[in-house]
Amino acid sequence: MFMHTLMQHTTSKRTYLDPIHNDIILDRNDPAERLVIDLMDTPEFQRLRRIHQLGVSFFTFQGAEGSRFTHSVGVMHVASRLVHLLSERTPSLKEKRPLILATALLHDIGHGPYSHVTEKILGYDHEDWSCRIVGENTVVNSVLKRHDPSLPEMITAVLKKTYKPGYITHMVSSQLDCDRFDYLLRDSWQTGTAYGLFALHRILSSLEIDEENDRIVVSGEKGQTAVEDYLFSRYSMYSQVYYHRKNLAARALLSRLINRAQLLSDKVSFMDEPTAKFLSGKRLKVDEYLFLDDVQMTYHIKRWIQDSDKVLRDLADRFLNRRLFNTAKLNYGDPDKLDETEARVKEIVASLGFDPEYYVSIERTGLRPYDYYRPDEDHPQTNIMVRTDDGEIKELSSLSQTVEALVKGKFDTSWLIFPPEAREKVLQALAEKR
C-alpha cells in the first residue's frame, strides 16, 4: 500500500531541467498544471521542438540552437511565478491561472519555419496561426475544451488583446510581459552573451495589479531601476544580437532564396504541396500548416542544391553551407541616396555575372526598446506605469531620463547586402561615394 501511494505521488509530477529557470516542476494534481502537461504532450506543441527560437541566428552564434518549445515552457513558468506573486494581493487572479498558463504556453504555437524570419519574408502573422490552432479542430483544441469548453475562445481573446480584464493580456503581451522576460534571458544564454541579463525576480516581485485602472504597475524605486535595466538589456540584445550584421546577411540570403523558389513555382525540382501553398501565399488548412517546420524547409533547400536553375542552386548551396552575403553599414538614411547606392552596387554585381535582383539588397533595422502610448498608431503600445515611493503613478519615461532617451532616440540603420565575390569593388564604390 505504501509503495503504491509513493508511486502515485512520484508519477504525478513532471520536471523540466531548464538552463534559465532551473527545475520547472509541474504537478498533475493541480488542475492548471495538469492542463499544461496535457497541452505540452500534443503533437501541435511538440512541433515547436523543430522550430528554432532564434531563426537563422545559429549561423552567427553557435549556441543559438534552442527551440520555440523551450522558450514557450519558459514563458509559462515565468507566468506561473508572476501569478503566484500577484495573487498575494489580488486573490481573484487565482481563478484565471489555467487561462494565463495555457495562453503563455501556447502564445507561439503558430510560428512557422525559422520563426520570425519567414514571417517577415512571406508577410503572415504567427499570432493568427496561434489563434487558428487553438480554435480549430486540433488536439490542442480538444485538450482545452476538456478542461473548460470556453477556454479556446478566451485564449484567442487574450492573443488578440480583446480579453477583459486587460491586465491578463498584459501579462502575456505588453512592453513588460512574460514572453520578453524569458526570451531576453534565454537568447542571451544561447548566444553566449551577457547583453540580455536583468533582475527577473526583482521585477516580478515589484509588479502589482491596479484593478481600478485595469493595468499592471511597477511599485517603488527599486522596481523602477530593475525595469530600466531590463529595457537597456532589450536594446542591447537587438543592437548586438538580433540585428547582428551576419544575422541580417543570413536572413537576406534566405529571403532571396525563397523569392527565387516563388518565381520558379512549379518549375522547381522539388516542392511538396504544403510548402508550395505556403510560399505562394495560398490559404492553408491548419493540418497543412502544422506540417511545416525548420526540418521540412531545410530538406527543401537541400534538394534545391541539385536544381537545374543556376540562381536557386547557388543560393541554396550558400545558405546550407554558410557562405553568407557580406554587409556594409550605410551611414545615411536618405531614400534617394540609398537607391543610388543600391543601383550602383547592382551594376557591379551584374558585371561579375550575378543576377542583382537576388544578390543585392538594402536591409533596414530599427526598434524603440520602449515607447509610450500613442493612440493614433496602428498598434498602440502599453505604457509602463510606476507607483513612486510617494504613492503617485506616473509613466516610466516621465520619471527616468535614461528611459526618455530610449523613447526619443533614433535607432534606424540601413545595411547593404552583397555577395563576398564583389567585396573589393563594392567597398571601393562606397569609399568614392563618401
N, C-alpha and C positions, 0 to 999 in steps of 0.2 A: 504493500500500500504506500509506504514511504517513497519507494523508488518510482512508482507510478506518478505520485504527486510531484516529485522532483523533476521527472522528465517533462511533465506538463509545464512546469514553471520555466524550465530551460528552453523548451522549444517555442514558447510564446514570444520570445524576444529575438530580434534580429539586429546585428551590429554591423555598421559600415565603418571601416577604418579609413578616415578621411585625412589627407595631409594638411588641411587647413583647420578643420574643426575637431580633429582627433576622433574619438568614438562618437558616432551618431547611432544612438540606440533607440529602436522602435519596439513597442510592446503591443501585441495583438489584443491584449486585454483592455487597451484604451481604444475606444471606437474610432477616434480620429486617426490614430496611428495605424490601426488595422486597415482603414481605408487607404492610407498612404502606401502601406505594404502591398495591398492588392493592386493598386494603380501602378506601382513600380514593376510588378510582375507581368503587366500587359505587354503584348508584342509592340504596341504603338510606343510605349515608353522605352522598352528595350532597344528599339531602333535608334534612340539617341546615343547609344554607345558607338554607333557607326557614323556619327557626325562630329567633326572637330569643333570644339568650343571656339578656337581662335582662327577658324577658317583656314587660310593657307600660310599662317604665321610660322608653321614648322619649317618653312624654307629659311626663315631668318633666325628663329630661336629654337635650338634643337630639342628643348624640353616641352615645347608647345604641342604636345600630342594628346592632351586631355579632351574629353568629350562633353557634349551637351548633357549627357546623363549625369556625370559627376557634378557639374555646375548646378543642375536642377535639384539634385538631392541636397546640395549645399544651401541653396536658396530656401528650400523647405525647412531645413534645420535652423537657419537664421530666423525665419518667420516664427518657428515654434518658440525659440528663445524670446523673441520680441513679444509674442502673445503672452507668454508666462509673466514677463516683467510688466507689461501694460495692464494685465488682469488684476494686479495687486491694487491698482487704483480704480480700475474700471471693470468690476467683476462680470458685467454683462457680456464682455468680449469673449468669455469662455465658450458661450453658445455658438460663436462664429468660428471656433477653432477648426472644425472639419473643412469649412469653406476656405479659410485662409491657407491652411496647409496644403489642401488639394490644388488651389489656384497657384500657389507658389511653386509647387512641384510641376504643374502642367503648363506654366506660362510660356515655355519654349518648345513645347511638343510639336509645334508647327514649323520648326526650322527645316530648310531644305539642304541639299548638298553644299558643303563648305560654308554653312551658316549664312552670315550676312553678305558674303561675297557674291553668291549667285542671286541673292535677294536684290542687291543693288544693280547687278548686271541685267536681270530679267524684269525688274520692276514689280515683283509681287510682294505681298506683306505676310510675313510669317505669323503674325498675330491673327490674321484672317483664317489661316490654316489651323491654328490652335483652336479657334472657335469652332471650326467645322469638325475637327477630330473629337472635340468634347461633345458637340451637339448632334452629330450624325451617327450612323449605325456602325459603331466600333466597340471593341472590348472595353475601352476606357469609358465610353458612354454607359455601357451596361453595369460596370462596377459602380459608377457614380449613382446611377438610378437605384441600384440595390441598397445603397446606403441611404439615399434620400432622392425621391423622384424629381424634386425641384433643383437638385444640385447642378446638373449641366447648365440649366438656364441661368442660375446665379453666377456660376463661374464665368460664363460668357459675358454677363453684365459687368463683372469685375474687369475682365480683359478689355472690354470696350469702354471702360471708365464711366459706365452709366449706373453702377450699383450704388445704392444708398444704405447706410451712411458712407460718404465718400472716403472717410479715413481708412476704411477697409481696402479700397482700391489703392490708396496712397502707400500702404504697407508693401504692396507688390509692384506698383508702378508710379514713381514720382521722382523728384530730384534727390530724395533721401529714402531709398527703398531697399528691401532685402536683396533684390536682384543685383543692384550695383554694389552693395556691401560684399556679396560673395564674389562677383566676377573680378573686382579690383584686387582683392587678396589672392584669389586663385590664379588669375592671369599673371600677377606679379611673381608668384611662386613658380609657375610653369615656365616662365620666360627667364628665370634666373636673375630677376632684377629686384630692386627694393622700392621702385617708384610707387607701387600701389599700396604700400603698407600704411595702416592707420589704426587708431584705437577703437576697434569694433565694440568691445564691451562698454567702453566709456560712452559711446554714442547711444547704444541700445538702452543703457540704464538712465540716460538723460531724457529720453523721449516720453511724452505724455499725450494723452488724448484730450483734446478740447472739444467736448461733446456739443457745447452750445454753438460753436462756430464750425463744427464738423471738420476738424483738421487735427493733425499731429503737430505738436510744438516741441522745440528743444528747450530744456529747462536749465537755466543757470550759466554762468560764465565758463565753467569747466566744460559743460556740454557744447557751448558755442565754440570754444577753442578746438575741441575734438572734431567738430563738423568742418571748421575752416581747414584743418589738416587733411581731412577726407577729401575736400574739394580740390585742394592742391595736389593730392595724390591722383585724383582723376585727371587733372590737367597733365600731370607728368606722364601718366600711362598713355594718354592719347598722343602727346608730342613725341615720346621716346619709344613707344611700343606699337600701338595701333597704327600710327602714321609713320612708322619707320620706313625709310626710302625703299628698302628691299621688300617690305610688305606691299607697298604701292606698286612696285615693279611686278611682283607675283600676281597681284590682283589684275593689273592691266594685261598681263600675258594671258591669264585665264579668260578675261573679258574678250580679247581678240580671238582667242581660240573658239569660244562659244559663238561669237559673231560669225566666224567663218563656217562653222558647222551649221548655223542657222541659214546662211546664204545657200549652202550646197543642198540642204534639206535632204530629199530622198536620194540624192546622188552620193551621200556619204557611204563608205564601205560597210559600216555597221552602226545601227541605232535602233534600239528596241522601242516599242510603241509608247510606253510612259515617258521615256526620255525625249522622244520626238515631240510629243504633245507639250511637255514641259518647256522645251527650248523654243517651240513655235508660239507659245502663249495661249494655246488652246485650253479650254476648261477641263481639268482632270477630275475624275472621281476620287474620293478620299482614298480608296484602296490603291489606286494608281499612284497617287502622290506618296503614299506611305512606302511604296516600292523603291522610291528614290532615296539615296544616301551617298556619302562620300565613296563608299566601296563601288557602288554601281557607276558613279560618274567617272571615277578613276579607271575602271575597267574599259569604259568607252574610250578614254584618252589613250589607253594602252593599245586598243585596237586601231585607233586613228593614226598611230605611228606608221602603219603599213598602208595608209590610204593612198589612192592614186593622185589626190590633189596635193601639189607641192607645198602650198602655204599651210594647209591643215596638218600635213605630215610634219612639217618643220616646227610649227607652234606646239604640237602635241609632244614632240621629242624634247623641245626646250622646257616645257612645263614638267614633264615626267622626270627628266634628268637634271633639273635645276640649272638650266642655262638661262638665267633670268635676263631681262632687259636691264639696261643702265638707266640711271636717273640723274637729273641735274635740277637743282633748285633755282627757280626764276625769281629774282628779287624785284619783281614788279607785277602788278595785277591788272594793268590797263588792258582791256579786251583786244584793242587793235594791235597793241604790241605783242600780245600772246598769239594772236592769229598770224602776225608776220613771222614770229619765231617758228611756229608750227609749220607754216608753209615752206620756210627756208630749210628746215630740217627734213621735211618730206622730200624736197628736191635732192638733198644729199643722200638720203636713204634709197631713193629710187635709182640714183646713179650707180649705186652698189648692187643693184639687182633685186631689191626687196620691194614688195608692194607696200607703199607708205600708209595705206589705209589700215593695215594690220600691224605695222611695226613702229608707228609713231603716234603718240597721244599726249595730251596735257591733262594731268590729274590735279584736281583741286581738293584741298583739305581745309577744314575749318570747324571749330567747335567752341561754344561757350561752356566752360566747365560748370558754370552756374548762371542762370538767367532768371530775373524776377518776372512776375506775371505780366504778360502783355495781352490783354483780352482781344485785341484786333488781329492777332496772329492765327494761322490755320490750326496750330496745335499749341495753345497757351500752356505755359509752364505752371507748375505748382510752386508757390513761394515756400521758402524755408523760414518758418517763423520761430522767434526766440523769446522765451519768457526771461526777462532780465532778473538779476538779483533784487531789483527794486519792485518786481511784480508787473512791469509793463511788458506787453507783447509787441514786438517790432519785427519787420522783415530784415533778414540777416545782413544784406548789403548796406542797410542804413546804419548798422551798428559796427561794421567792420570795414576799414579802409582797404584791407587786403582783398576781401571778397568783392568790394566795389570795383577794384581794379580788374578782377576776373569778368565782371559784368560789362565793363566799358572797353575791355581790351579787344584788339583786332587780331584774330588768330588764323586768318585765311592765308594760305600759301599755295603757290602753283608749282607743279613739278613736271618737267619734261621727261618723257619716257621714250627710249630709242634702243635699237639693238647695239650690243657691245662692238660689233664689227664697224660701226660708224663713229665710235667714240672720239677718235682723234679729230676727225673733220667737224663733228658737231661741237666739240669744245672750242675749236678754233673759231667757228662761226659765232658762238656765243661771246667769245672774248672780243671779236670785232664789233659786235653789236653794242657792247658797253662803251 
